[in-house]
Amino acid sequence: MKFKADEIASVIQKEIENFQGQVQTSEVGRVIEVGDGIARAVGLSSAMAGEMVEFSNGVRGLCFNLEETSVGIIILGDYLGIKEGDEVKTTGALLSVPVGEALIGRVVDPLGNPLDGKGPIISNATRPVEFPAPGVAQRQPVKQPLQTGIKAIDAMTPIGRGQRELIIGDRKTGKTAIAIDTILNQKGGDVICVYVACGQRAANVAAVVEALTANGAMDYSIVVSASAADPAPLQYIAPYAGAAIAEHFMYQGKHTLCVYDDLTKQAQAYRQLSLLMRRPPGREAYPGDVFYCHSRLLERAAKLNNELGGGSMTALPIIETLEGEVSAYIPTNVISITDGQIYLEPDLFFAGVRPAINVGISVSRVGGNAQTKAMKKIAGSLRLDLAAFRELEAFAQLGTELDAATQRQLDRGYRMVELLKQPQYRPLGAADEVISIYAGTKGYFDKVPVPQVARAEREMLAFMRDEKSEVRNALIEAAALTDEIETKLKAALSEFQQRFVAEKKPAAVKV
């Protein structure tokens, strides 16, 4: 290969002409103490709170405490490679995370580094991890439903786009299952989902990613993972990083769903960092600003006004309780920030009622505003009916004689409880939910034996889909239960009721 001297000379000349001297200044300090994910440095007198700093081995940190003679830094990465006497320099930048379409379908850490082995993430756009929440004038009321595909939630504790609905319960009661089903139900819709795993076991995170991939949900989802093995600083910033990734799409006028699984472990990571930094402990040894830690995160979820594009970010924070202690510090804090909560009860879970939603404590403060007209019409009395059924059930256990009307109410209550049970990874469409709950509340399952209600519901939905598709399609198009559609629905359900034959149990054979 021959080099042409004149070409090289012209390139060099052009570079010299376009050269602009840029002076980059950064303050350099020294590490005086390091360990447990934090470092103290001296010589950074102009460092700012929340500023990103860089250690000599390339690991980044965040200015957490500004003291009189030193700066407390939380280390975002492997702190074992940093030792006393190492240099640390300011960057003059806030901690940012890459955002944009390139992240969809990927598993990343809270700094935006890929964890799925699918190569680097090429994105020009970044966004600060911490960002002010939209003000009152920048929002609009929550009115558009976000369908979870779970009958019990969409009927009784509906979630709207831009809402913050807490999922709370003891460990192993199905909290993550509700969040994952909600993500799966957005398939084919216009919602981008961000799942933040904070302090979870790595095996659990892998299982979630596998479930999302198997059901085709990774096509519109992003997973941000800071597992239990990661340092406390990464667990602390993980929810903020997830919020920043979702916010990017929200400000583009798109709809997003952000699941924080779970904020209890984030609060524990924040407590660890605060105690290591010698911040004064408060109730349950949490620092005094742990409320602000969660409020500034959850307030970022909003439905923006039309001038800002009308995008939305819906937050589903998850909180783990101990022995059902809802009045503990972190649960009460997050309950007071959110627009309602879905409380999962261990007793119901172990009794086979799944999702194990306690109807009495669970509430949505947006209510009917976040429901379709059809669901609003049929689900109005469902919560009261179930609450009345629970009271009657307790009364009936005393063994007293019941009149016919009470017995009928009890029988229907048992069938409605069966009807609201739903297997994992099987969210229902809005029309199917309406048909199912309508059939239950109007007594079309009253003659079906309780153990066979689930089979009857499956067969009924298949019958409506295959043979009465015109009624189902009309319901989907109208998104409301008009008198005409209701008449057709009644006729279809009556036809199915006559056709359905309950399975007879074989008679016991005497030996």
N, C-alpha and C positions, 0 to 999 in steps of 0.2 A: 504493500500500500504506500503510495507516494503522498507526501505532504506538500501543499502549495503554500509557499512562503508569504505571498501577497494576501492570501485568504486569512492566514493566521494573524498577519499584521493588522488587517482591517478589523478582525474580531477584537484584538487587544485594544486597538484605538477606540472602538465603540464602547468597550467596557470602561476605559479610562474616562471618556466623555460623560458616561452615565453614572460614574462613581459618586456616591454621596456618603460622606463620612458620618456615621452614626455612633454616638457615644452612649454606651449602656452602663448605667451606674447601679450598683447594688451594694448594700451594706453587708459586711461579712462579720459574723460573730463566731464564738467558740462554744462547743457543748461542754457543760461542767458536770452534768449528771444525766444518765440515761437508764431506762429499764421499764418493763411492764407497759410498753406502748407509748411512753411519754419521754420527753427530754427537756432539760433546762439549758438555756443558752444565755451568755452575756455578750454585750457589744452590739446588740440590735436595738439601739435606743429609738430609732424611727419606725420600728415595726408596728403594724396596725392590727387591731383585733380582727380575726378571720382571714388575715393575709396568708398566702401560701409561701412557704419557705422551702429551700432545697438543701439537702445535706450533701457532703462531698462525694458520697457513693451513689448519688442520683435519686435517692428516696425522697419523697415529698412529705412535708409536714404542714400543720395548720396552727397558727398562733391562737392559743386557747386562753392563756392567762398573761396579762401585761402587769408585771410587778415592778417595784421601785428599781431594783438592780438587775433583774433577769426577766426572761420571757419563757413562759411555759408552753411547750409545743406538743401537740399530739401527732404521733408518727403514723402516716398513712401507708403502711407497708411493713416490711421486715425490719424490726428495730434491732435485731441481733447483729446486723452488720455495721451499726453505728457505735462508736466508742467515745469515751471522754477525751476531749481535746480536738475532735473533728471540727472542720469548718462548717458553718451553716450560713447561707446567704438569703437575703430577702429577694422576692421576685416582683413586688409591686402589683401582684394580681390576686384576684379572688379565686377560690377553688372552683373549677368548672368541670363539666362533664360533656363529652361529645353527644350530640342529639341529631335526630333526623331519621329519614327512611332507612338508612343503612343499618340501623339497630334492630329493625323489625325482624323477628325470627331468630334473634341471637340471645345468648346467655352471657352477661357481662358482670364484672365486679363494680363496686360503687364509684370507681374512677373511670369506668368506661372501657376497661381492658377486657378482651374476649376470654371466656372461660370454656368455650365449647369446641375449641380446636378447629374452627372453620376459617382460620386465617384472620388477618387484621381487619379492623373496621375503618373504612375510609369515609370520613365525614368532615366537611369543612366547617360545619356549624357547631358551636359550643354554647353552653348556657351555665350561668352561675348556679352552684348547688343550692345556695340560699338566695331567695328572691322574695320581694315584698308581695303579700297577698293582694288580690284586686280589692279596691275599695267598694263602698256601698253603691256609689253612682255607676261603677263599672259592671255591676251585676244585674241580673234579672231574676225574678222568682223562678223556683224549680217547678216546672209544669209538665215536662216531657218525660214519659216513663222510661226507665231502664229495666227491661225485662230480664229477670234472673232465670226464668224457666223452671223455678221451684214454686209449686202451687201455693204452699203455705205462706211464702214470703210475698208473692205478687198479689195474693188475695188479702192478706191481713196486715203486713208491714211493708207496703210497696216502697220501692226505691226510685227516685227520679234522677235525671241527668243533672249533675252539679250538686247532688246531695252527699252528706257524709253519714253513712250508716254503720254503726259499730257492730261487730260480731263478737260476742263475749260468751265465755263458758270455760269449764275446767278442761284439762288436757284430755285428749282422745274423746271428744264429744262431737267431732265432725265440723269444726270451724273452717278448716282449710277446704274441706269437701264442698261447702256452700260457695266459697270464693271461686273454686275451680269450676264448679258447675255454672256459675254466673259468667265466667270467661268463655266457657264452651258454648253458652247460649248466644254469644255475640257473633257466632259464625254466620257469614253471609250478610252481616250488617255493616254499619259504618262506625263501629267503636274500636279504637286501638287500645289494647289492654297491656298494662304494666304490672307484673307480679314481683313484689319485693320480698325476698326471703331474708329475714334478719335474725341471726342467731339460731337458725334451724340446723338440724343435723344434715350433713351433706347428702346422706342417703335419701332423706325426705325430699330435698330439693331435686335430686336426680329423678325420683319417682314422679314429682309434679311435672318436670320437663318432659318425661316420657309420656305421661297421660295427655299433656297438651299436644305433643307431637302426634301421638296415635290418633287423636280426634281431630287433627287438622287445625288446631287452634294456634300453633306457632306461626301461621301465616299472617296473623295480625297481632301477635303478642311479643313482648320483650320481658325477659327475666333478669332481674338485678339480684345477685346473690352475694350475701356476706354471711357465710356459714358460721357455725359455732366454733370452728377451728380458726377463723380469722381474728385479727386483733380487735380489741374494743373500739378503737377509732373508726375502723371500717364499718363495724356494726352500727355505730352511732350515726354516720353520715349516709348509710344506705337508703333510708326512707326519703331523705332530702334529694338524693341523686335520682331516685325513682320519680319523685314529684317533678324535678326539673325536666326529665325526659318526656313525661306526659304533658307538662306545661307547654313545651315547644309546639306540640300538635294542637293544644287548646287555643293558643294565640294565632294559629293558622285557620281557625274556624272549624276545627275537627272535634269529634267527641272522643273522650278517653275515659278509661276505667283504671284506677290505681288501687291495688291490694297491698296493704302493709301487714306482713305476716312474720312476726307480730311485734306490736309496740311495747309489750311488757319487757321483752329482751332488749329492745333499744334503750328503754329507760334504765335497765340494769347496767348496760354498757356505759351510759352517760353517768350513772352514779359512780361506777368504777373509776372513770376518768376524773370526775370531780373530786373524789376522795384522794386519789393519787396526787392531784394538784393542790391538795390542802384547802379546798373550798369548804366552807362550814356546812355540815350536814343538818338536815331538817327531819321531818317526819319519815320514819322507816329508813333513815340515813340517806334519803334522796336529797339532792341540793334544792334550794328554795325555788330555782327557776325551772324545775322539771315540768311544770304546767306550761310555761312559755315554750319549752322544747317541743311539746306536742301541739299546742294551739297554733304556733306559727307554721307548722307543717300542714295541719288539717284545714286551716283557713285558706290555703292555696287552692283547695277544691272549690269550684264555683261554676255557675252558668253565666258566661259573659253576655253583656248586652249586644244588641245587633250592630252598634257602631264598631265594636271590637271584633265582629265576625260571628258572634253567637256560639262560639265553641264552648265545650264543657269539660270538666274533669270531675268525675265521681270517685269518691274515696271510700274504700271498705277497710277501715282499720280493724285489726284483730287483737283482742286482749285476752290473756289467759288468766283465769282466776284460780285461787287455791281453795278447795272445799266449798266452792260456790260463794265465796266471800266477795259479793259485789260492792260492799261498802269499804273495801281497802283503798289505799291512797291513789294508785294509778288508775284502777277501774273507775272510781268516782270522778277523777279529773277528766278522763276521756269521755265518759258519759255526758259530762256537762258541756263539752266542746261540740259533740256530734249532734246530728238531727234525728236521733233515735237509735235504738239498739235491738239486735236480735239475740235473745238470751237462750243458750242451749243448755239443757238440763241433763245431768248424768243419769238420773233415775229414768227419764223418758228414753234416753239412748239405750240403756241396758234392758228396757222393757220392749225394745224392738221398734219404737216410734222414731223413725229416721226420715228426714231431719228432725232432731230432738228439740224443736222450738217450743219454749214455754210461752203460750199465747198471752198469759196474764201480765208478765213483766215486759215482753217484747212490744216495742211501739215504733211507729214512724211519725215524726213530727211534721212531715209534709202531707201524709195521709192521702186522701182521695185525689189530690192534685197530681199525684204521680201515677195515676191509674188510667187505663183506657176506659171509655164510657161503658163498654160492655162489662168489664170486671167490676167497675164501681157499682153498677146496677145489681149484680148478683152477689157480691161479697159483702154488702153493707151489714147484713145481720149475722154473718158467719162467725165473727169474733165473739159476739154476745152469746150466740147459740152454743159455741164451744165452751165458753166460760160457765154458762148455765149447766151444760152437760157435766163438766168436772165437779160442780157442786152436787148435782143429782147423783153422780157416781159415788161420791163419798157418802151421801145419805143412804143410798141403796145398799152399801156394804154393811149397814147396821142390821140388815135382814128384815126390815119392815115390809109390810104389804104395800104394793104400789098400785095406784089406779091405772086404768088403761091409757089415759093421755100421757101420764108420766112415763109409763113403760115404753110408749111409742117414741117419746122424746129421747129416752135412753138408748133405744135400739138404733135410732137414726144417728145419735151421737157416736156410737161405736163404729158405725159405717163411715161417718165423716172422718173419724180418726184414721181408719184404714185407707180412705181415699186420699188423705193428705200425705200419706207415706210415699216416699219416692226413692228409687234406687240411685246410687251415685252414677255420674257421667251420663244421665239420661234426662237432660232438661227438656221441658215441653214448650211448644210454640204457644203464643198468646191465645189463639183460637181454641187449641186443644185444652188449655187450662180452663177457659170459660165454659166449654162444653162439659168437661168433667165435673167442675164445681156446680154448674147448673143442674146436672143430672142428680148429683148428691143432695143438694138442698131442696130440690123439688120432689124427692122421694122415689126416684126411678131405681134406686138400689135397695129399697126397703125390704124387698122379698128375697134378696140375694143373701145367702149365708155369709156371715162376717168373714170367715177365712177365704172366701172366694171373691171378695170385692175387688181385689187387685186384678184378678184374671178378667172379671167382668168389665172393668175399666179399660183394660188393654184391648179386649175384643170390641168394646163400644167405639173406641177411638179408631180402630182399624175399619169398623163398619162405616163410620162417618167419612173416613178418608177414601174408602174404596167405592162405597155404594151411594153415599149421600154427599158427594164432593161439592155439589152446587150449593148446599146449605153452608158447608164449612167455608167455601170460597166467598160466599156473600158476607159471612161474618168477618172474614179477614179483610175484605174490601171496605166494609162499612166501619169496622173497628167499634161498632156499637150494636147493642141488641135491640133492634127496632121491633115493633109489634109484628110485622110481616115475617122477619127472620125467626122471631120467637115461636110463632105459630108453626112454621116449617120444622123448627128444631124439636118442638113438642111431638109432632107427628113422627119424626124420625126416631126419637128416643122411645116412643110407645111401641113402634115397630120392632126396635131392637129388644125391648123388654119382653115382648111376646116370643121373640125368637130365642132369647138366651135361656139355656137349660142348665140349671145347677147340677154339678157333678154329685151323684149320690155316693155316699160312703158304703163300701160293701158291708153287709151284715156280719156280725161276729159269729164265727162257727163254733158250735159247742163240741168239745172233745169228749 
